Structure formats: structure tokens, C-alpha cells
Amino acid sequence: MPVTAVTDLTRPTADTIDPDSTGPDSTEPGTTVDVMPADRLARVLGTLANPHRLGVVAALARRRNYVSRLARELGISRALLQAHLRRLEAAGLVTGQLEISSDGKAMKFYEVTPFALHLTPQSIADALSPLTIHAHVPEDGEKGSPQ
């Protein structure tokens, strides 16, 4: 069975996944799972928090598309769509590729970058663990220590 890389928020890897596990916290057997760093997690979630961007992802999940046609399908202006596509591209959720049509026009086609987010309290803690700041606890006699 081939191993598929999936951007996910859990720590297990193909070596540690229980092949018999099922349910909302399980991962498909044979799937490699990477922990998304906290700064990228925040950027992805922030990007997906906009209903227009969710619509763009949903439309591109059905098929790759170019800006003008996608804007018509979504009922928004090309300028607004391009702003949303820039955010989605910066977050790594879509990719764009410039192509030349048969009549010589340059058209930028966009498609969804495969991703999967499995969000649990533990996966958030795991994503933040490298960023944990250890607070200095004053020792007895130090300024700020309880008397």
C-alpha cells in the first residue's frame, strides 16, 4: 500500500498508526502525518475563516479553474477573487499556474493543494509545544517571590 503524505495536526506516523483504529481521532493506515507548526496552523485557520475563501476552496475542489470563470461562478468581482486567491496561495492551500490559451491569452489556473486538518485539543498542544515559553518562577528571597 502506498504511503500518502497528508498535512495534519496530529503526531502519529505510519510506524505508529494502529491499522485497526477507527473513529474521528484515527488516521488512515499507511498515511504519514506531519505536525503543522503553530504559526502555519494559525495562518491556515485564519485564511479559512472567511466564507468567500471557503467557497473558493470548495469550487476548486471540484475542478481547477481560471480567475474570470471562477469569479463568475462565485458571483464576486475578479479583483476580490484575486485578493482571496493570494491569501489562499500564501497559506499553501491553492496553487496557481500561468497558461497560454489557444488564442494567445495568458490565463492563470488555480487548483487546491491537497490538505487535511485533524484538529483536537491535543493536536493544538502538540503544534504549540515548540513555542512554549517557560515562565521564570522567582525563588525564595528573589524580588517577586511570595513572602
ROMI-390232 format. One record per residue: residue number from 1; residue in three letters; x, y, z of N, C-alpha, C in turn. Coordinates in nm, 4 decimals, m for minus. Example, Ala and Ser with C-alpha at 12.3 -4.5 7.8 and 13.67 -1.06 7.14 Angstrom:
2
    n  res       nxx       nyy       nzz      caxx      cayy      cazz       cxx       cyy       czz
    1  ala    1.3190   m0.5690    0.7800    1.2300   m0.4500    0.7800    1.3200   m0.3300    0.7800
    2  ser    1.2850   m0.2250    0.7080    1.3670   m0.1060    0.7140    1.2900    0.0030    0.7870
This chain:
147
    n  res       nxx       nyy       nzz      caxx      cayy      cazz       cxx       cyy       czz
    1  met    0.0849   m0.1186    0.0000    0.0000    0.0000    0.0000    0.0888    0.1240    0.0000
    2  pro    0.0652    0.2225   m0.0891    0.1485    0.3421   m0.0933    0.1241    0.4304    0.0276
    3  val    0.2264    0.5023    0.0677    0.2154    0.5952    0.1793    0.1824    0.7321    0.1229
    4  thr    0.0761    0.7924    0.1740    0.0312    0.9227    0.1272    0.0662    1.0269    0.2311
    5  ala    0.1319    1.1334    0.1906    0.1645    1.2411    0.2838    0.0442    1.3334    0.2958
    6  val    0.0069    1.3637    0.4175   m0.1071    1.4496    0.4456   m0.0641    1.5516    0.5486
    7  thr   m0.0925    1.6787    0.5247   m0.0663    1.7785    0.6266   m0.1753    1.7642    0.7302
    8  asp   m0.1386    1.7325    0.8498   m0.2351    1.7078    0.9559   m0.1803    1.7673    1.0851
    9  leu   m0.2617    1.7706    1.1851   m0.2214    1.8312    1.3113   m0.1980    1.7286    1.4201
   10  thr   m0.1779    1.6049    1.3858   m0.1541    1.5016    1.4849   m0.0125    1.4496    1.4702
   11  arg    0.0388    1.3868    1.5728    0.1775    1.3428    1.5730    0.2034    1.2046    1.5135
   12  pro    0.1074    1.1108    1.5070    0.1430    0.9755    1.4635    0.2053    0.9727    1.3246
   13  thr    0.2880    0.8727    1.3012    0.3430    0.8499    1.1678    0.2984    0.7119    1.1235
   14  ala    0.3348    0.6728    1.0048    0.2937    0.5424    0.9519    0.3401    0.4285    1.0423
   15  asp    0.4509    0.4486    1.1143    0.5020    0.3446    1.2021    0.4219    0.3312    1.3309
   16  thr    0.3489    0.4355    1.3693    0.2807    0.4323    1.4981    0.1294    0.4265    1.4877
   17  ile    0.0744    0.4254    1.3665   m0.0702    0.4220    1.3487   m0.1195    0.2797    1.3685
   18  asp   m0.2225    0.2640    1.4508   m0.2851    0.1345    1.4710   m0.3711    0.1038    1.3490
   19  pro   m0.3381   m0.0005    1.2707   m0.4127   m0.0266    1.1480   m0.5584   m0.0618    1.1730
   20  asp   m0.5931   m0.0990    1.2967   m0.7317   m0.1337    1.3279   m0.8090   m0.0175    1.3876
   21  ser   m0.7444    0.0995    1.4013   m0.8118    0.2117    1.4658   m0.9150    0.2722    1.3725
   22  thr   m1.0254    0.3164    1.4313   m1.1304    0.3848    1.3567   m1.1829    0.4968    1.4431
   23  gly   m1.2628    0.5816    1.3841   m1.3228    0.6901    1.4610   m1.2626    0.8230    1.4242
   24  pro   m1.3155    0.9299    1.4871   m1.2756    1.0647    1.4478   m1.1300    1.0979    1.4759
   25  asp   m1.0646    1.0290    1.5687   m0.9258    1.0605    1.6008   m0.8281    0.9654    1.5339
   26  ser   m0.8759    0.8753    1.4492   m0.7848    0.7811    1.3842   m0.7395    0.8361    1.2505
   27  thr   m0.6317    0.7786    1.1988   m0.5760    0.8173    1.0706   m0.5747    0.6952    0.9819
   28  glu   m0.5962    0.7133    0.8521   m0.5960    0.6015    0.7588   m0.4646    0.5250    0.7703
   29  pro   m0.4705    0.3920    0.7759   m0.3461    0.3143    0.7780   m0.2626    0.3456    0.6543
   30  gly   m0.1310    0.3506    0.6739   m0.0416    0.3782    0.5633   m0.0280    0.5256    0.5309
   31  thr   m0.0824    0.6117    0.6147   m0.0754    0.7554    0.5922    0.0312    0.8151    0.6828
   32  thr    0.1198    0.8943    0.6265    0.2178    0.9667    0.7052    0.1557    1.0976    0.7474
   33  val    0.1694    1.1304    0.8752    0.1073    1.2503    0.9277    0.2155    1.3426    0.9818
   34  asp    0.2130    1.4687    0.9405    0.3079    1.5677    0.9873    0.2365    1.6636    1.0810
   35  val    0.3080    1.7121    1.1819    0.2523    1.8135    1.2702    0.2726    1.9490    1.2037
   36  met    0.1662    2.0251    1.1942    0.1735    2.1581    1.1350    0.2243    2.2539    1.2424
   37  pro    0.3285    2.3313    1.2140    0.3778    2.4281    1.3127    0.2685    2.5282    1.3489
   38  ala    0.2745    2.5791    1.4703    0.1703    2.6674    1.5227    0.1487    2.7912    1.4368
   39  asp    0.2559    2.8516    1.3860    0.2374    2.9726    1.3046    0.1656    2.9408    1.1741
   40  arg    0.1955    2.8262    1.1135    0.1254    2.7868    0.9903   m0.0191    2.7489    1.0211
   41  leu   m0.0410    2.6798    1.1334   m0.1768    2.6441    1.1741   m0.2625    2.7701    1.1884
   42  ala   m0.2094    2.8717    1.2551   m0.2840    2.9968    1.2731   m0.3122    3.0626    1.1384
   43  arg   m0.2138    3.0614    1.0483   m0.2324    3.1220    0.9153   m0.3392    3.0464    0.8355
   44  val   m0.3348    2.9130    0.8379   m0.4322    2.8325    0.7645   m0.5725    2.8531    0.8208
   45  leu   m0.5859    2.8449    0.9525   m0.7189    2.8624    1.0128   m0.7720    3.0031    0.9894
   46  gly   m0.6856    3.1029    0.9993   m0.7267    3.2406    0.9727   m0.7706    3.2591    0.8288
   47  thr   m0.6993    3.1958    0.7384   m0.7342    3.2056    0.5967   m0.8679    3.1382    0.5693
   48  leu   m0.8912    3.0234    0.6298   m1.0158    2.9502    0.6078   m1.1343    3.0093    0.6849
   49  ala   m1.1096    3.1070    0.7702   m1.2176    3.1662    0.8500   m1.3080    3.2578    0.7683
   50  asn   m1.2751    3.2829    0.6431   m1.3543    3.3719    0.5582   m1.4474    3.2895    0.4695
   51  pro   m1.5789    3.3187    0.4699   m1.6733    3.2405    0.3882   m1.6436    3.2453    0.2374
   52  his   m1.5949    3.3583    0.1867   m1.5605    3.3656    0.0441   m1.4457    3.2702    0.0122
   53  arg   m1.3442    3.2658    0.0997   m1.2304    3.1763    0.0745   m1.2723    3.0301    0.0859
   54  leu   m1.3643    2.9994    0.1778   m1.4163    2.8628    0.1846   m1.4871    2.8270    0.0540
   55  gly   m1.5611    2.9219   m0.0009   m1.6277    2.8986   m0.1296   m1.5293    2.8755   m0.2420
   56  val   m1.4199    2.9489   m0.2403   m1.3157    2.9311   m0.3425   m1.2562    2.7911   m0.3312
   57  val   m1.2236    2.7481   m0.2099   m1.1675    2.6142   m0.1896   m1.2673    2.5088   m0.2364
   58  ala   m1.3954    2.5260   m0.2018   m1.4976    2.4288   m0.2425   m1.5085    2.4218   m0.3943
   59  ala   m1.5085    2.5366   m0.4605   m1.5183    2.5383   m0.6074   m1.3960    2.4740   m0.6713
   60  leu   m1.2783    2.5037   m0.6173   m1.1560    2.4463   m0.6742   m1.1404    2.2986   m0.6402
   61  ala   m1.2076    2.2526   m0.5362   m1.2043    2.1096   m0.5044   m1.2775    2.0300   m0.6125
   62  arg   m1.3758    2.0934   m0.6777   m1.4493    2.0273   m0.7850   m1.3669    2.0214   m0.9138
   63  arg   m1.2968    2.1327   m0.9456   m1.2137    2.1364   m1.0663   m1.1226    2.2586   m1.0610
   64  arg   m1.0083    2.2471   m1.1302   m0.9198    2.3622   m1.1433   m0.9905    2.4647   m1.2292
   65  asn   m0.9557    2.5902   m1.2097   m1.0304    2.6944   m1.2792   m0.9438    2.8177   m1.2966
   66  tyr   m0.9824    2.9046   m1.3890   m0.9126    3.0312   m1.4067   m0.9964    3.1435   m1.3468
   67  val   m0.9322    3.2562   m1.3217   m0.9902    3.3639   m1.2421   m1.1246    3.4129   m1.2956
   68  ser   m1.1331    3.4472   m1.4225   m1.2576    3.5043   m1.4761   m1.3755    3.4095   m1.4606
   69  arg   m1.3570    3.2846   m1.4987   m1.4665    3.1875   m1.4885   m1.5031    3.1619   m1.3429
   70  leu   m1.4023    3.1491   m1.2572   m1.4280    3.1246   m1.1151   m1.5023    3.2423   m1.0523
   71  ala   m1.4643    3.3643   m1.0877   m1.5335    3.4834   m1.0344   m1.6807    3.4823   m1.0770
   72  arg   m1.7088    3.4478   m1.2022   m1.8486    3.4396   m1.2485   m1.9250    3.3326   m1.1716
   73  glu   m1.8628    3.2163   m1.1535   m1.9295    3.1058   m1.0824   m1.9598    3.1424   m0.9375
   74  leu   m1.8702    3.2171   m0.8747   m1.8884    3.2530   m0.7337   m1.9687    3.3812   m0.7154
   75  gly   m1.9877    3.4563   m0.8239   m2.0641    3.5805   m0.8156   m1.9908    3.6922   m0.7432
   76  ile   m1.8585    3.6964   m0.7584   m1.7789    3.8037   m0.6987   m1.6896    3.8651   m0.8057
   77  ser   m1.6380    3.9839   m0.7775   m1.5527    4.0509   m0.8768   m1.4184    3.9786   m0.8898
   78  arg   m1.3549    3.9968   m1.0043   m1.2224    3.9367   m1.0243   m1.1216    3.9930   m0.9253
   79  ala   m1.1311    4.1228   m0.8973   m1.0356    4.1851   m0.8031   m1.0490    4.1235   m0.6639
   80  leu   m1.1732    4.1051   m0.6185   m1.1947    4.0439   m0.4864   m1.1474    3.8991   m0.4869
   81  leu   m1.1787    3.8269   m0.5930   m1.1351    3.6874   m0.6027   m0.9832    3.6787   m0.6009
   82  gln   m0.9159    3.7652   m0.6748   m0.7690    3.7615   m0.6770   m0.7097    3.7887   m0.5393
   83  ala   m0.7721    3.8769   m0.4623   m0.7255    3.9019   m0.3249   m0.7392    3.7754   m0.2406
   84  his   m0.8523    3.7074   m0.2536   m0.8727    3.5824   m0.1781   m0.7768    3.4732   m0.2253
   85  leu   m0.7548    3.4643   m0.3546   m0.6617    3.3638   m0.4072   m0.5187    3.3886   m0.3588
   86  arg   m0.4794    3.5160   m0.3485   m0.3448    3.5472   m0.2954   m0.3313    3.4972   m0.1518
   87  arg   m0.4352    3.5197   m0.0699   m0.4310    3.4720    0.0690   m0.4252    3.3198    0.0742
   88  leu   m0.5082    3.2546   m0.0064   m0.5099    3.1079   m0.0079   m0.3764    3.0515   m0.0570
   89  glu   m0.3177    3.1174   m0.1555   m0.1884    3.0726   m0.2079   m0.0782    3.0933   m0.1044
   90  ala   m0.0803    3.2061   m0.0346    0.0201    3.2338    0.0692    0.0116    3.1327    0.1835
   91  ala   m0.1087    3.0838    0.2111   m0.1271    2.9841    0.3172   m0.0971    2.8427    0.2686
   92  gly   m0.0681    2.8280    0.1389   m0.0351    2.6967    0.0850   m0.1557    2.6093    0.0558
   93  leu   m0.2742    2.6695    0.0462   m0.3965    2.5919    0.0259   m0.4344    2.5780   m0.1214
   94  val   m0.3877    2.6692   m0.2059   m0.4096    2.6601   m0.3506   m0.2791    2.6945   m0.4212
   95  thr   m0.2688    2.6501   m0.5445   m0.1546    2.6876   m0.6282   m0.2079    2.7414   m0.7601
   96  gly   m0.1329    2.8318   m0.8181   m0.1709    2.8896   m0.9463   m0.0625    2.8661   m1.0492
   97  gln   m0.1055    2.8472   m1.1734   m0.0110    2.8243   m1.2825   m0.0580    2.9026   m1.4040
   98  leu    0.0308    2.9832   m1.4586    0.0007    3.0625   m1.5762    0.0089    2.9744   m1.7005
   99  glu   m0.0963    2.9803   m1.7833   m0.1007    2.9028   m1.9073   m0.1450    2.9951   m2.0201
  100  ile   m0.1049    2.9622   m2.1411   m0.1430    3.0392   m2.2591   m0.2555    2.9634   m2.3313
  101  ser   m0.3674    3.0332   m2.3556   m0.4803    2.9709   m2.4240   m0.4508    2.9587   m2.5734
  102  ser   m0.5381    2.8878   m2.6447   m0.5193    2.8673   m2.7887   m0.5223    2.9986   m2.8672
  103  asp   m0.5906    3.1006   m2.8114   m0.5947    3.2304   m2.8812   m0.4860    3.3270   m2.8314
  104  gly   m0.3908    3.2755   m2.7523   m0.2758    3.3551   m2.7100   m0.2928    3.4336   m2.5814
  105  lys   m0.4063    3.4178   m2.5130   m0.4281    3.4894   m2.3863   m0.3609    3.4152   m2.2713
  106  ala   m0.3001    3.4930   m2.1820   m0.2418    3.4344   m2.0609   m0.3539    3.4172   m1.9590
  107  met   m0.3674    3.2960   m1.9053   m0.4716    3.2657   m1.8072   m0.4063    3.1952   m1.6889
  108  lys   m0.4374    3.2416   m1.5699   m0.3827    3.1765   m1.4515   m0.4864    3.0792   m1.3964
  109  phe   m0.4508    2.9514   m1.3986   m0.5368    2.8462   m1.3467   m0.4981    2.8163   m1.2025
  110  tyr   m0.5990    2.7967   m1.1184   m0.5773    2.7645   m0.9782   m0.6342    2.6269   m0.9495
  111  glu   m0.5696    2.5595   m0.8545   m0.6207    2.4320   m0.8056   m0.5893    2.4187   m0.6582
  112  val   m0.6667    2.3342   m0.5917   m0.6483    2.3125   m0.4485   m0.5239    2.2280   m0.4268
  113  thr   m0.4464    2.2633   m0.3260   m0.3353    2.1804   m0.2806   m0.3938    2.0802   m0.1815
  114  pro   m0.3729    1.9507   m0.2009   m0.4327    1.8537   m0.1076   m0.3889    1.8814    0.0369
  115  phe   m0.4865    1.8851    0.1251   m0.4571    1.9032    0.2676   m0.5664    1.8375    0.3485
  116  ala   m0.5348    1.8056    0.4735   m0.6322    1.7516    0.5682   m0.5987    1.8100    0.7040
  117  leu   m0.6979    1.8604    0.7715   m0.6778    1.9147    0.9055   m0.7560    1.8301    1.0043
  118  his   m0.6855    1.7755    1.1003   m0.7471    1.6977    1.2073   m0.7194    1.7757    1.3344
  119  leu   m0.8191    1.8450    1.3843   m0.7993    1.9393    1.4935   m0.8578    1.8846    1.6232
  120  thr   m0.7724    1.8645    1.7214   m0.8136    1.8220    1.8546   m0.7392    1.9088    1.9550
  121  pro   m0.7855    1.9125    2.0797   m0.7090    1.9881    2.1803   m0.5632    1.9415    2.1894
  122  gln   m0.5408    1.8112    2.1789   m0.4041    1.7592    2.1879   m0.3211    1.8003    2.0667
  123  ser   m0.3804    1.8001    1.9470   m0.3032    1.8388    1.8286   m0.2647    1.9864    1.8352
  124  ile   m0.3509    2.0684    1.8950   m0.3164    2.2097    1.9147   m0.2008    2.2212    2.0128
  125  ala   m0.2078    2.1461    2.1228   m0.0986    2.1475    2.2210    0.0314    2.0998    2.1584
  126  asp    0.0237    1.9953    2.0747    0.1427    1.9438    2.0075    0.2016    2.0473    1.9124
  127  ala    0.1144    2.1193    1.8412    0.1619    2.2219    1.7475    0.2291    2.3364    1.8213
  128  leu    0.1811    2.3662    1.9411    0.2354    2.4774    2.0180    0.3544    2.4390    2.1045
  129  ser    0.3794    2.3107    2.1262    0.4842    2.2695    2.2195    0.6204    2.3307    2.1914
  130  pro    0.6642    2.3454    2.0655    0.7949    2.4084    2.0448    0.7955    2.5564    2.0804
  131  leu    0.6771    2.6176    2.0890    0.6695    2.7606    2.1182    0.6483    2.7892    2.2662
  132  thr    0.6370    2.6833    2.3477    0.6082    2.7030    2.4888    0.7154    2.7875    2.5547
  133  ile    0.6719    2.8906    2.6200    0.7638    2.9791    2.6906    0.7601    2.9401    2.8369
  134  his    0.8751    2.9063    2.8898    0.8824    2.8686    3.0301    0.8948    2.9955    3.1142
  135  ala    0.7931    3.0195    3.1946    0.7930    3.1386    3.2789    0.8958    3.1227    3.3900
  136  his    0.9615    3.2319    3.4227    1.0576    3.2310    3.5319    0.9812    3.2359    3.6635
  137  val    1.0042    3.1363    3.7469    0.9410    3.1332    3.8782    1.0438    3.1819    3.9794
  138  pro    1.0157    3.2952    4.0470    1.1129    3.3504    4.1425    1.1374    3.2547    4.2586
  139  glu    1.2632    3.2465    4.2982    1.2975    3.1627    4.4137    1.2816    3.2451    4.5397
  140  asp    1.2810    3.1793    4.6536    1.2681    3.2482    4.7832    1.3736    3.3573    4.7930
  141  gly    1.3321    3.4741    4.8373    1.4234    3.5850    4.8549    1.4382    3.6706    4.7307
  142  glu    1.4014    3.6201    4.6157    1.4075    3.6974    4.4927    1.2910    3.7947    4.4879
  143  lys    1.3145    3.9070    4.4219    1.2074    4.0050    4.4055    1.0921    3.9402    4.3320
  144  gly    0.9703    3.9569    4.3840    0.8527    3.8996    4.3220    0.8128    3.7656    4.3799
  145  ser    0.8959    3.7105    4.4726    0.8585    3.5821    4.5323    0.7656    3.6058    4.6499
  146  pro    0.6753    3.5097    4.6757    0.5856    3.5254    4.7888    0.6651    3.5182    4.9193
  147  gln    0.6294    3.6018    5.0150    0.6993    3.6065    5.1442    0.6415    3.5098    5.2428
